Amino acid sequence: MVMDMNIQLFFILIGLLGLSYIWIGKKASRNLQTNDDYFLMGRGLKLIPLSLTLLATQLGGGTLLGAAQEAYSKGWIVLFYPLGVSIGLIILGLGYGKKLRSLGISTMAEIFEKVYGSISQRLVASTLSVFALFFLLIAQAIATRKFFLSIGVDSDLVFALFWGVLVFYTVMGGFKAVVNTDILQVLFIMFTLGVSFFLTNIPESTKITSNETVIFSDVPWISWLLMPLLFMLIEQDMAQRCFATINAKAIKIGSISAGALLFLGSSVAILYGTLAREYSIPVPNGSSALIEAIKAFTNPTITTFFMCAVILAIVSTADSLLCSISSNLSFDFLNRVEISEKKKLLLSRLITFSTGALALIGASYFSNIVGVMMLSYELSVSVLFIPTLIAIFSKNPSKMGSALAMGLGGLSFALFRIYNFWIPREILALVLSYLGYMIGKMIEKKSLSPARVN
């Protein structure tokens, strides 16, 4: 028998948390004078807030609802997805994040101007970053809509009001509001995940053995593992935290601990998705396997708190993405306009609000959370990963090489979505992007070499 949640308690908890977020947003808005304050907290982010905000950002609709949904259809193999994200966080902590911080930049796209000396490449990279992050934001809006449907709330008004609170406190307080709400959210989420796990009641006698098997070759495990991992190294919302951090030591400890905790939390969600699969728990259209499993294997009170944890996980990712998109648009485009810092800050808030509103509309046109996220990961990685990595670690980066790497990467992304090869398309796109870089570098080197004297 499937137990229901206490809907009254749920809305009381969500209402109190919503009011808390609005208060946090207003408090964070004090003394904001520049976009550097608004998007980077004056570069004073400390260790514990960093670790918690890194965890909160990634422990969202994809690694909870999306991963559990895939586990419902494919089983434990979906662990490759959170594993990729977790490894990405650990790599940040093992020196990559320190390197990013040392560049003294504000966006990942700025690398293309600072290192390669190309404003046009910076603008292209920023546009692609905004595009990818925006679709990830839409994925969080999709997860939010699915969540409300799964608890029996089929109301566009409730969905819009909830999303409006998220947008409001982010618009008001910027990155500081995001970090402060992340701290509250992730503590609640991890506590609830732990309590739910230990109080889960699995009726062994009613287990149903499914004859359906998952063929390993039919599972996009390379995309699940590789794309999130590589995207972690070039995405703005992760880099934003490195840029804002007070010192390199905080990045090391904070990123590694966040990676370990993320994998642990995601594993609990995947466990519930797998249990729902094994026990043939029905998942109504528009609902979530994770939520239906919680209803089936816990009591109404635990279910209610878990529902709050799930929606907070979505919020913690969505507000980060919203802030990161705005930082790209503001630092890479708005800062080129000769206006006062006060007007730039006002326009940044307007950009943040408009982005949040557009994501709300966009959620009506998509339904597959992980599918939308994978598309965003693959596009960014195919085009930007090779030139970004070379810019960070190469002593003599090539501007022409970077341009050709971006061009061939984008062409590969489009081409390999039409034509299939025995080599995974993600690998092919990276190989061709690197080949483009090397060709461009050789052409540039040859053009700059002294003319031969006969």
C-alpha positions in Angstrom: 0.0 0.0 0.0 1.4 3.4 -1.0 1.3 5.9 1.8 0.5 9.6 1.2 2.4 12.5 2.5 1.1 15.2 4.8 0.4 17.9 2.3 -0.5 20.5 4.9 2.8 20.0 6.7 4.6 20.1 3.4 3.3 23.5 2.4 3.9 24.9 5.9 7.5 23.8 5.7 7.9 25.2 2.2 6.2 28.4 3.1 8.5 29.0 6.1 11.6 28.2 4.0 10.3 30.5 1.3 10.0 33.4 3.7 13.5 32.6 5.0 14.9 32.7 1.5 13.3 36.1 0.8 14.8 37.4 4.1 18.2 36.0 3.2 18.0 37.6 -0.2 17.1 41.0 1.2 19.8 40.8 3.8 22.4 39.8 1.2 21.4 42.8 -1.0 22.9 45.2 1.6 26.1 46.9 0.6 26.2 45.6 -2.9 27.9 48.3 -4.9 29.4 46.5 -8.0 28.9 43.4 -10.2 32.0 42.0 -8.5 30.1 42.2 -5.2 26.9 40.9 -6.8 28.4 37.9 -8.6 31.6 37.0 -6.7 30.9 38.2 -3.0 34.0 40.4 -3.3 36.1 37.2 -3.8 35.8 36.4 -0.1 34.0 33.0 -0.1 35.4 30.8 2.8 35.9 27.0 3.1 32.7 25.7 4.8 30.3 27.9 2.7 32.3 26.9 -0.4 32.0 23.2 0.3 28.3 23.4 1.0 27.4 25.5 -2.0 29.4 23.2 -4.3 27.5 20.3 -3.0 24.1 22.1 -3.1 24.7 23.2 -6.7 25.2 19.7 -8.0 22.8 17.8 -5.7 19.8 18.9 -7.7 17.1 17.8 -10.1 19.6 15.8 -12.2 21.5 13.9 -9.6 18.4 13.2 -7.5 15.2 13.1 -9.6 16.8 12.5 -13.0 19.2 9.8 -11.8 16.5 8.0 -9.9 14.3 8.1 -13.0 17.0 6.5 -15.1 17.7 3.9 -12.4 14.0 3.0 -12.6 14.4 2.0 -16.2 18.1 0.9 -16.3 19.1 0.0 -12.8 22.4 0.7 -10.9 24.4 1.4 -14.0 23.1 5.0 -13.8 25.7 5.5 -11.0 28.1 6.5 -13.9 26.3 9.9 -14.0 26.8 11.1 -10.4 30.3 9.5 -10.5 31.2 11.8 -13.3 30.1 14.8 -11.4 31.8 13.7 -8.3 35.1 13.1 -10.1 34.8 16.5 -11.6 34.5 18.1 -8.2 37.5 16.1 -6.9 39.6 17.3 -9.9 38.7 20.9 -9.0 40.1 20.2 -5.6 43.3 18.5 -6.8 44.7 21.7 -8.4 42.4 22.6 -11.3 40.3 25.0 -9.2 43.5 26.7 -7.8 44.6 27.3 -11.4 41.3 28.9 -12.3 41.5 31.2 -9.3 45.0 32.3 -10.1 43.9 33.6 -13.5 42.1 36.5 -11.7 39.1 36.4 -14.1 35.3 36.6 -13.6 34.0 34.1 -16.2 35.3 31.1 -18.0 34.7 32.8 -21.3 37.1 35.6 -20.3 40.0 33.1 -20.7 39.6 33.4 -24.5 40.3 37.2 -24.4 42.9 37.1 -21.6 44.9 34.1 -22.9 44.2 34.0 -26.7 43.6 37.8 -27.1 40.4 37.3 -28.9 37.3 39.3 -27.9 35.2 37.5 -30.6 36.1 34.0 -29.2 35.2 35.2 -25.7 31.8 36.3 -26.9 31.2 33.0 -28.7 32.3 31.0 -25.7 30.1 33.1 -23.4 27.1 32.7 -25.7 27.6 28.9 -25.7 28.0 28.9 -22.0 24.7 30.8 -21.5 22.9 28.5 -23.9 24.1 25.4 -22.1 23.4 26.7 -18.6 20.0 28.0 -19.7 19.0 24.5 -20.8 20.2 23.1 -17.5 18.1 25.7 -15.8 15.1 24.6 -17.8 15.9 21.0 -16.7 15.5 22.2 -13.1 12.2 23.9 -13.9 11.1 20.6 -15.5 12.0 18.8 -12.3 10.1 21.3 -10.3 6.9 20.8 -12.4 7.3 17.0 -12.2 7.7 17.3 -8.4 4.4 19.1 -8.0 2.6 16.7 -10.3 3.9 13.8 -8.3 2.4 15.1 -5.0 -1.0 15.8 -6.7 -0.6 19.5 -7.2 -1.4 20.2 -10.9 -1.4 24.0 -10.6 0.4 26.4 -12.9 -0.1 29.1 -10.2 1.6 27.2 -7.5 4.5 26.3 -9.8 4.9 30.0 -10.9 4.7 31.3 -7.3 7.4 28.8 -6.2 9.6 29.7 -9.1 9.0 33.3 -8.5 10.4 33.1 -4.9 13.5 31.5 -6.3 14.0 34.2 -8.8 13.2 37.0 -6.3 15.8 36.2 -3.7 18.5 35.5 -6.4 17.7 38.9 -8.1 17.9 40.7 -4.7 21.0 39.2 -3.2 23.0 37.7 -6.1 25.7 35.2 -5.4 25.7 35.8 -1.7 22.0 35.0 -1.4 22.6 31.8 -3.4 25.5 30.7 -1.1 23.6 31.5 2.1 20.4 29.6 0.9 22.6 26.8 -0.3 24.0 26.3 3.2 20.5 26.0 4.7 19.3 23.8 1.9 22.1 21.3 1.8 22.1 20.7 5.6 18.3 19.9 5.4 18.8 17.7 2.3 21.6 15.6 3.6 19.9 15.1 7.0 16.7 14.1 5.4 18.4 11.7 3.0 20.1 10.0 5.9 17.0 9.7 8.0 14.9 8.4 5.0 17.6 5.8 4.2 17.7 4.3 7.7 14.0 4.3 8.2 13.1 2.8 4.8 10.9 -0.3 5.2 11.3 -2.8 2.3 8.7 -5.6 2.3 10.9 -8.5 1.1 7.9 -10.8 0.7 6.3 -8.7 -2.0 9.4 -8.3 -4.1 8.8 -8.8 -7.8 11.6 -10.3 -9.9 11.7 -8.6 -13.3 12.8 -10.6 -16.4 13.7 -7.4 -18.1 17.5 -7.0 -18.5 19.5 -3.9 -19.4 22.1 -4.4 -22.2 25.3 -2.5 -21.2 26.0 -1.4 -24.8 22.5 0.2 -25.0 23.2 2.4 -22.0 24.9 5.8 -22.7 27.3 5.3 -19.9 30.1 7.2 -21.6 27.9 10.3 -21.9 26.8 9.9 -18.2 30.3 9.6 -17.0 32.4 11.8 -19.4 30.1 14.7 -20.2 29.3 15.8 -16.6 32.9 15.3 -15.6 34.4 17.4 -18.4 31.6 20.0 -18.2 32.4 20.5 -14.5 35.8 21.8 -15.6 34.5 24.5 -17.9 31.1 25.5 -16.6 30.6 28.9 -15.2 28.7 28.0 -12.0 31.6 25.8 -10.7 34.2 28.3 -11.9 32.3 31.2 -10.3 32.9 29.5 -6.9 36.6 29.1 -7.6 36.8 32.8 -8.7 35.0 33.9 -5.5 37.0 31.8 -3.0 39.2 33.5 -0.5 42.2 31.2 -1.0 43.4 28.0 -2.8 43.3 25.8 0.3 39.6 26.3 0.6 39.1 25.1 -3.0 41.1 21.9 -2.3 39.3 20.8 0.8 35.9 22.1 -0.2 35.8 20.6 -3.6 37.0 17.1 -2.6 34.6 16.9 0.4 31.7 18.1 -1.8 32.5 15.4 -4.4 32.4 12.6 -1.8 29.2 13.8 -0.3 27.5 14.3 -3.7 28.2 10.7 -4.7 26.8 9.5 -1.3 23.6 11.5 -1.6 23.0 10.5 -5.3 23.5 6.9 -4.5 20.6 7.1 -2.0 18.4 8.5 -4.8 19.5 5.8 -7.2 18.8 3.1 -4.6 15.2 4.3 -4.4 14.9 4.3 -8.2 16.2 0.8 -8.4 13.9 -0.4 -5.6 10.9 1.1 -7.5 12.1 -0.9 -10.5 12.5 -4.1 -8.6 9.1 -3.9 -6.9 7.3 -2.6 -10.0 6.1 0.5 -8.2 3.8 2.3 -10.7 5.1 5.8 -11.7 2.2 7.9 -13.1 2.9 10.0 -16.2 4.6 13.2 -15.1 5.6 11.9 -11.8 9.0 10.7 -10.5 10.3 7.2 -9.6 12.2 8.6 -6.6 9.1 10.2 -5.1 6.8 7.2 -5.7 9.4 4.9 -4.1 9.6 7.2 -1.0 5.9 7.1 -0.7 5.9 3.3 -1.0 8.8 2.5 1.4 8.4 5.1 4.2 5.7 6.7 6.3 3.8 9.9 5.6 5.9 12.1 7.9 9.2 10.9 6.4 7.7 11.3 3.0 6.8 14.9 3.7 10.3 15.8 4.9 11.8 14.0 1.9 9.6 15.9 -0.4 10.9 19.1 1.1 14.4 17.9 0.6 13.9 17.1 -3.0 12.4 20.4 -3.9 15.2 22.2 -2.0 17.7 20.2 -4.0 16.2 21.5 -7.2 16.2 25.0 -5.9 19.8 24.8 -4.9 20.8 24.0 -8.4 18.4 26.3 -10.1 19.4 29.5 -8.3 23.1 28.8 -8.9 22.5 28.3 -12.6 20.4 31.5 -12.7 23.2 33.5 -11.1 25.9 32.0 -13.4 23.9 32.8 -16.6 23.6 36.4 -15.4 27.3 36.6 -14.6 28.2 35.5 -18.1 25.8 38.0 -19.7 26.9 40.8 -17.3 30.7 40.4 -17.3 31.1 39.3 -20.9 28.6 41.7 -22.6 27.3 44.3 -20.2 30.7 45.4 -18.9 31.6 46.5 -22.4 29.1 49.3 -22.1 30.3 52.6 -20.7 27.8 53.1 -17.8 28.1 53.6 -14.1 28.6 50.6 -11.7 25.2 51.4 -10.2 23.5 51.1 -13.5 25.4 47.9 -14.3 24.2 46.4 -11.0 20.6 47.4 -11.8 20.8 45.8 -15.3 22.4 42.7 -13.9 19.4 42.2 -11.6 17.1 42.8 -14.6 19.0 40.2 -16.6 18.6 37.7 -13.7 14.9 38.3 -13.5 14.4 37.9 -17.3 16.4 34.7 -17.4 14.4 33.2 -14.6 11.1 34.1 -16.3 12.2 32.6 -19.6 13.2 29.4 -18.0 9.7 29.1 -16.5 8.3 29.4 -20.0 10.8 27.0 -21.5 9.9 24.3 -19.1 6.6 23.9 -21.0 8.4 22.6 -24.1 10.6 19.8 -22.6 10.0 16.8 -20.4 13.2 14.7 -20.2 15.5 16.0 -17.4 18.6 14.0 -18.0 18.2 14.2 -21.8 18.1 18.0 -21.7 21.1 18.1 -19.3 23.2 15.7 -21.5 22.5 17.9 -24.6 23.8 20.9 -22.7 26.9 19.1 -21.4 27.8 17.7 -24.9 27.5 21.0 -26.7 29.7 22.9 -24.3 32.3 20.1 -24.0 32.5 19.6 -27.8 33.1 23.2 -28.5 34.9 24.7 -25.5 36.7 21.9 -23.5 39.9 21.6 -25.7 40.6 25.3 -26.2 39.8 26.0 -22.5 42.1 23.3 -21.2 44.9 24.4 -23.4 44.5 28.0 -22.4 44.8 27.1 -18.7 47.9 24.8 -19.0 49.7 25.6 -22.2 52.7 28.1 -22.2 52.2 29.1 -25.8 48.5 28.9 -26.7 47.5 29.5 -30.3 44.7 31.9 -31.1 44.0 30.3 -34.5 44.2 26.9 -33.0 41.6 27.9 -30.5 39.3 29.2 -33.2 39.6 26.0 -35.3 39.1 23.8 -32.2 35.9 25.6 -31.4 34.7 25.3 -35.1 35.5 21.7 -35.5 34.1 20.9 -32.1 30.8 22.5 -33.0 30.7 20.8 -36.4 31.4 17.5 -34.8 28.5 18.0 -32.3 26.1 18.6 -35.1 27.4 15.9 -37.5 27.6 13.1 -34.9 24.1 13.6 -33.8 23.1 12.7 -37.4 25.6 10.0 -38.3 26.6 7.2 -35.9 30.1 5.6 -35.7 31.4 2.8 -33.7 33.5 5.2 -31.7 31.4 7.2 -29.2 30.5 10.6 -30.6 31.7 12.4 -27.5 35.2 11.0 -27.9 35.2 11.8 -31.7 34.1 15.4 -31.0 37.0 15.9 -28.6 39.5 14.3 -30.9 38.5 16.4 -33.8 38.4 19.5 -31.7 42.0 18.8 -30.6 43.0 18.1 -34.2 41.5 21.4 -35.2 43.7 23.1 -32.5 46.9 21.5 -33.7 46.2 22.4 -37.4 45.5 26.0 -36.4 48.6 26.1 -34.3 50.8 24.8 -37.2 49.2 27.3 -39.6 49.8 30.1 -37.2 53.4 29.1 -36.5 54.1 28.8 -40.2 52.6 32.2 -40.9 54.7 33.8 -38.2 58.0 32.2 -39.1 60.6 34.3 -40.9 60.5 34.1 -44.7 63.2 31.9 -46.3 66.0 33.7 -48.1 66.9 32.2 -51.5 
